Amino acid sequence: MQMGEFWKKAAALAGKNRLIAAAAALGVLLLVWPFGTKTAAKTPAAVSESGFDLAAEEERLSRVLSEIDGAGAVSVMLTLRSDARRVIAYDSRTASGGDGDTQAVIVSTGGGANDVVTVCSVYPEYAGAVVVAEGAGSASVRLELTRAVAAATGLGTDRIVVAKSK
């Protein structure tokens, strides 16, 4: 079916209800209309060459939690069990004397610069979280804050404390 035929049939079916037909057509048009460009998703705690920034993660989580209905101003403190690190590839060569010589595998990155080969990046493991919020006097707000922190950090709810600010 061509688009012109579709609109003719829609208008014929609408009869006296042209306003409803026009609203439905507008709805269909909005559903198929492309909005903006897709962007790549960002990882919550990306490990970069400069390392993991705990303060930036706390600030970002505070901003997100303050958007929860009734939460108000929110402060977050996260504690780490282990920090982020990179696992580096090593080359083991056994010398004729029997002693093993282990060296990091290095690749040229261009322009005379060299870098080690990273096998994998190990993300930080959180130990606990403290959330202080204006709206934490409400049980439903405390529950939503706890659920959000658990989802963002992977912590169990027994490792998250939500308290009301003064």
C-alpha positions in Angstrom: 0.0 0.0 0.0 1.4 3.4 -1.0 1.3 6.3 1.4 -1.1 8.3 -0.7 -3.6 5.4 -0.7 -3.2 5.1 3.1 -4.1 8.7 3.7 -7.1 8.5 1.3 -8.5 5.4 3.2 -7.8 7.1 6.5 -9.7 10.2 5.5 -12.6 8.1 4.1 -12.9 6.1 7.3 -12.7 9.2 9.4 -15.7 10.8 7.8 -17.0 13.3 10.2 -14.2 12.6 12.7 -11.5 14.3 10.7 -9.9 15.9 13.8 -9.4 12.4 15.3 -8.0 11.1 12.1 -5.6 14.0 11.9 -4.5 13.5 15.5 -3.9 9.8 14.8 -1.9 10.6 11.6 0.2 13.1 13.5 0.8 10.4 16.2 2.0 7.9 13.6 4.2 10.5 12.0 5.8 11.4 15.4 6.4 7.7 16.1 8.4 7.2 12.8 10.2 10.6 12.8 13.9 10.2 13.8 14.9 12.3 16.8 18.6 13.3 17.1 21.5 10.9 16.7 22.3 7.9 18.8 25.3 8.2 21.1 27.4 5.4 22.5 26.5 4.4 26.1 29.1 5.4 28.7 30.2 2.9 31.3 29.5 4.0 34.9 33.0 3.7 36.2 35.3 3.8 33.2 38.9 3.1 33.8 41.1 5.5 31.9 44.8 6.0 31.8 44.6 8.6 34.6 42.7 6.0 36.8 39.4 5.9 38.5 38.1 9.1 40.1 36.1 8.3 43.2 35.2 11.9 43.9 33.7 12.3 40.4 31.7 9.1 40.8 30.3 10.3 44.2 29.4 13.7 42.6 27.7 12.0 39.6 25.7 9.7 41.9 24.7 12.6 44.1 23.3 14.5 41.0 21.3 11.5 39.9 19.9 10.7 43.3 18.9 14.3 43.9 16.6 13.8 40.8 14.5 11.2 42.7 11.1 12.7 43.7 11.3 13.9 47.3 15.0 13.4 47.8 16.1 17.0 47.8 19.8 17.8 48.1 21.8 14.6 48.3 25.4 13.8 49.3 27.1 10.5 48.7 30.2 8.8 50.2 31.4 5.6 48.6 34.1 3.4 50.1 36.2 1.0 48.0 37.2 -2.5 48.8 39.6 -2.5 45.8 40.7 0.2 43.4 40.6 0.1 39.6 43.6 -1.4 37.9 44.8 -2.7 34.6 46.1 -6.2 34.1 49.2 -6.0 31.9 50.4 -8.7 29.5 53.7 -10.3 30.3 56.1 -12.3 28.1 57.9 -15.1 29.9 61.1 -16.4 28.3 63.2 -19.1 29.9 66.9 -18.4 29.6 69.3 -21.3 28.9 70.4 -21.1 32.5 66.9 -22.0 33.7 66.1 -18.5 35.2 62.9 -17.1 33.8 62.9 -13.5 32.5 59.5 -11.8 32.6 58.9 -8.6 30.8 55.8 -6.5 30.1 54.6 -6.7 26.5 55.2 -3.2 24.9 53.7 -1.9 21.6 54.5 1.2 19.7 51.6 3.7 19.7 53.1 5.9 17.0 55.1 9.1 17.2 57.9 7.4 19.1 55.6 6.6 22.1 55.3 3.1 23.6 52.6 1.6 25.8 52.1 -1.7 27.6 49.5 -4.2 26.4 46.5 -4.3 28.7 44.9 -7.7 29.0 41.9 -6.4 30.9 40.7 -3.6 33.2 39.5 -4.4 36.7 36.9 -2.0 37.9 36.8 -0.9 41.5 34.8 -3.0 44.0 32.6 -0.9 46.3 32.6 -1.8 50.0 29.7 0.5 51.2 27.8 3.7 50.6 26.4 6.5 52.8 23.7 8.7 51.4 22.6 11.8 53.2 19.5 13.4 51.8 17.0 16.1 52.8 14.0 13.9 52.0 15.3 10.8 53.8 12.7 11.3 56.5 10.2 9.5 54.3 10.4 5.7 54.1 9.5 5.6 50.4 12.3 8.1 49.6 14.8 6.1 51.6 13.8 2.9 49.8 14.2 4.5 46.3 17.6 6.0 47.3 18.7 2.6 48.5 17.5 0.8 45.4 19.2 3.4 43.1 22.5 3.1 44.9 22.4 -0.7 44.9 21.7 -0.6 41.1 24.5 1.9 40.4 27.2 0.2 42.6 26.2 -3.4 42.8 26.2 -3.2 46.6 23.7 -5.2 48.7 21.2 -3.1 50.6 22.9 -4.1 53.9 25.9 -2.1 52.7 24.0 1.1 52.0 23.0 3.6 54.7 20.5 6.4 53.9 20.2 9.2 56.5 18.3 12.4 56.8 20.3 15.6 56.6 20.0 18.2 59.3 
